[in-house]
Amino acid sequence: MYTAASNAYWSTQSSNGSGYQLIFNQSGYMYLVASNGTILRYVFSNPVSLQDLYLRATIDYDGVFRQYVYPKTASSGRRWAMAWSTLPKFVPSNICLAISFPSGSGACGFNSYCKIGDDQRPSCSCPPGYTFLDQNDVTKGCKQMFISQDCGHPSQETESFEIEDMLNTNFPHTDYEVFGSVDEDWCRQFCLSDCYCVVATFMDRTCWNKRGPLANGVTDPGISDKALMKVRKRNRTEELAQKKSAKKSDRSAF
């Protein structure tokens, strides 16, 4: 399972090519064995009875390796619906956290973030101030809906922006500056005044400033970071959009 030749988001962790064969047995177990038959690692351990159920394993569109069962008869389907049902253990257990590398966009596209839903499947969303590049394919990422801060006059632009909080959220590997022993308000103000800052994340008196495009975005209860998204204030965004539209109208008049 690879996103690129050098970036495995799941591995059997076997060394020196010791893995000889992958076994998928009739009890629903999948494991890697050595040439002498020694079990090196279990991939799945979802024990089911093949007497009553059909069993399959697939790598789904989201990159997760899952097992499914289907009742052979209606009577054997008392516990299971008469449809392919997902078994509780799959690989990786959290694809949003598993795909996070210095290169690439992460589990979702650039400028978006990944979150595991109640159905244990990942979903891609846009942070405040962003919208999907393609509403029909949310994995392509998001685009900014407002005009970026002017680096020529950053101090004049500061009042045109505000911070929107995203709890339990981070965008790893996109930092360009880190500050320690600071409070959250300092972190907010620094990002607002720095034209390169797209978002800052804050945790344990440490402030990470991040540039765009954002990558590896993830929201998860296990993440302690708070993401401080810098967005243009709504009335200023509308005002600039109207000016831009007016300029286009002037050009068309000529």
C-alpha positions in Angstrom: 0.0 0.0 0.0 1.9 3.1 -1.2 1.0 6.6 -2.2 4.5 6.9 -3.8 7.5 4.7 -4.2 9.1 5.9 -0.9 6.0 6.7 1.2 4.2 3.6 2.6 1.2 4.5 4.8 1.1 0.9 6.0 3.7 -1.8 6.2 4.0 -5.4 7.3 7.2 -4.3 9.2 8.9 -7.5 8.1 12.6 -7.1 7.4 15.0 -8.5 4.8 12.2 -9.9 2.7 11.2 -12.4 5.4 7.6 -12.4 4.4 7.0 -15.4 2.2 3.2 -15.8 1.8 0.0 -13.9 2.7 -2.7 -16.3 4.1 -6.4 -15.5 4.1 -8.0 -18.4 5.9 -11.5 -19.7 6.3 -11.8 -18.3 9.8 -11.5 -14.7 8.5 -7.8 -14.2 9.6 -5.3 -12.7 7.3 -1.6 -13.0 8.2 1.9 -13.0 6.8 4.0 -16.1 7.2 7.7 -16.8 6.8 9.0 -19.6 4.5 9.1 -21.9 7.6 5.4 -21.3 8.4 6.0 -18.9 11.3 3.4 -16.2 11.5 5.2 -12.8 11.2 2.2 -10.5 11.5 -1.6 -10.5 11.5 -3.1 -8.2 9.0 -6.7 -8.9 10.0 -8.2 -10.7 12.9 -12.0 -10.7 12.3 -13.1 -14.2 13.2 -16.3 -15.2 11.3 -17.9 -18.5 10.2 -17.7 -19.2 6.5 -20.4 -21.8 7.0 -23.0 -19.0 7.0 -21.2 -16.1 5.4 -19.3 -15.1 2.2 -16.1 -13.2 3.0 -14.1 -10.8 0.8 -11.3 -8.3 1.4 -10.7 -5.3 -0.8 -8.7 -2.1 -0.9 -11.4 0.5 -1.2 -11.4 3.8 -3.1 -10.2 5.7 0.1 -7.1 3.4 0.4 -8.4 1.4 3.3 -8.1 -2.4 3.3 -11.4 -3.8 4.6 -13.1 -7.1 5.0 -16.8 -7.6 4.2 -19.3 -10.4 4.9 -22.5 -11.4 3.1 -25.0 -13.9 4.5 -25.4 -17.0 2.4 -29.1 -17.4 3.2 -31.8 -15.2 4.8 -31.8 -17.4 7.9 -28.0 -16.9 8.4 -28.6 -13.1 8.0 -30.3 -12.6 11.3 -27.2 -10.9 12.7 -26.1 -9.4 9.3 -28.1 -7.4 6.8 -28.6 -9.1 3.4 -25.8 -6.9 1.9 -22.1 -6.6 2.1 -21.3 -5.5 5.7 -17.9 -4.1 6.9 -16.1 -6.0 9.6 -14.8 -3.9 12.5 -11.1 -4.2 12.0 -9.4 -2.7 8.9 -6.0 -1.3 7.8 -5.0 1.4 8.5 -7.4 2.0 11.4 -7.3 5.8 10.7 -6.3 6.7 7.1 -6.5 10.4 8.0 -3.6 10.1 10.4 -1.7 7.4 8.4 -1.1 9.5 5.3 1.1 12.4 6.5 4.4 13.1 4.6 6.6 16.1 3.8 5.5 15.9 0.2 2.0 15.3 -1.1 -1.4 16.5 0.0 -2.3 13.9 2.6 -5.4 11.7 2.7 -7.4 14.5 1.2 -6.4 17.2 -1.4 -4.5 20.4 -0.8 -6.2 23.1 1.4 -8.6 20.5 2.8 -8.8 18.3 5.9 -9.7 14.7 6.6 -12.0 13.5 9.4 -13.2 10.0 10.4 -17.0 9.9 10.7 -19.3 7.8 12.9 -19.3 5.2 10.2 -15.5 4.9 10.5 -15.0 6.2 7.0 -12.9 9.2 6.1 -14.5 12.4 4.7 -12.8 15.5 3.2 -13.9 19.0 4.1 -12.8 22.6 3.4 -11.6 24.9 6.3 -13.3 28.3 6.8 -12.8 30.6 3.8 -12.3 27.7 1.3 -14.5 25.8 -1.1 -14.1 22.6 -3.1 -12.2 22.7 -6.4 -14.7 20.1 -7.7 -17.9 19.5 -5.9 -18.2 16.1 -7.7 -14.8 15.0 -6.4 -14.0 16.4 -2.9 -10.6 14.5 -2.8 -9.2 17.1 -5.3 -8.9 19.6 -2.5 -10.1 23.2 -1.9 -9.4 26.7 -3.1 -9.3 30.0 -1.2 -12.4 32.1 -1.6 -10.8 35.5 -0.6 -7.9 37.7 -1.8 -4.7 36.9 0.1 -3.0 39.5 2.3 -0.9 42.1 0.5 2.7 41.5 1.4 3.5 45.0 0.1 1.4 46.6 2.9 0.8 43.8 5.5 0.3 46.2 8.4 -2.5 48.1 6.5 -4.1 44.7 5.7 -4.1 43.3 9.3 -7.5 44.8 10.2 -9.1 43.2 7.1 -8.5 39.7 8.5 -9.7 37.6 11.4 -9.0 34.2 12.9 -11.5 31.3 12.9 -10.8 28.5 15.3 -10.7 24.8 14.4 -10.3 22.5 17.4 -8.3 19.3 17.3 -6.9 20.2 13.9 -3.5 20.3 12.4 -1.8 20.6 9.0 1.6 18.8 9.5 4.7 19.4 7.5 3.7 22.9 6.3 5.4 25.0 9.0 7.8 27.8 8.0 8.3 29.3 11.5 7.9 28.0 15.1 7.8 30.1 18.3 7.9 28.7 21.9 6.9 30.1 25.2 4.1 32.3 23.7 0.4 32.5 24.5 -2.5 31.9 22.1 -3.3 35.6 21.6 0.3 36.3 20.6 0.1 33.4 18.1 -3.1 34.9 16.6 -1.8 38.4 16.3 1.5 37.2 14.7 -0.4 35.2 12.0 -2.7 38.2 11.3 0.3 40.5 10.8 2.4 38.1 8.8 1.3 38.0 5.1 2.9 34.5 4.6 0.8 32.9 7.4 -2.2 31.0 6.1 -2.9 29.3 9.4 -1.2 29.0 12.7 -1.6 26.0 15.0 -1.2 26.4 18.8 -0.5 23.8 21.5 1.4 23.9 24.9 2.5 27.5 24.5 4.0 26.7 21.1 2.9 28.5 17.9 3.5 27.0 14.4 3.0 29.3 11.4 2.1 27.5 8.2 2.2 28.5 4.5 0.0 27.4 1.7 -1.0 25.3 0.0 -2.0 23.5 3.2 -1.4 19.7 3.3 -2.0 16.7 5.5 -5.0 18.4 7.1 -6.7 16.3 9.7 -9.3 16.8 12.5 -9.3 14.1 15.2 -10.1 13.9 18.9 -6.6 12.7 19.6 -5.0 15.9 18.2 -4.5 18.6 20.9 -3.6 21.4 18.4 -6.0 24.3 17.7 -5.8 25.6 14.1 -6.1 29.3 13.8 -7.4 29.9 10.2 -6.7 33.4 8.9 -9.6 34.6 6.7 -10.5 37.9 5.2 -13.4 39.6 7.0 -16.6 38.9 5.1 -17.6 42.6 4.4 -14.0 43.2 3.1 -14.2 40.1 0.9 -17.5 41.3 -0.6 -16.1 44.8 -1.1 -13.0 43.6 -2.9 -15.1 41.2 -5.0 -17.3 44.1 -6.1 -14.3 46.2 -7.0 -12.8 43.4 -9.0 -16.2 42.9 -10.8 -16.4 46.6 -11.5 -12.9 46.6 -13.1 -13.9 43.8 -15.4 -17.1 45.7 -16.4 -14.9 48.8 -17.2 -12.6 46.7 -19.4 -15.6 45.1 -21.2 -17.0 48.6 -21.9 -13.8 49.5 -23.8 
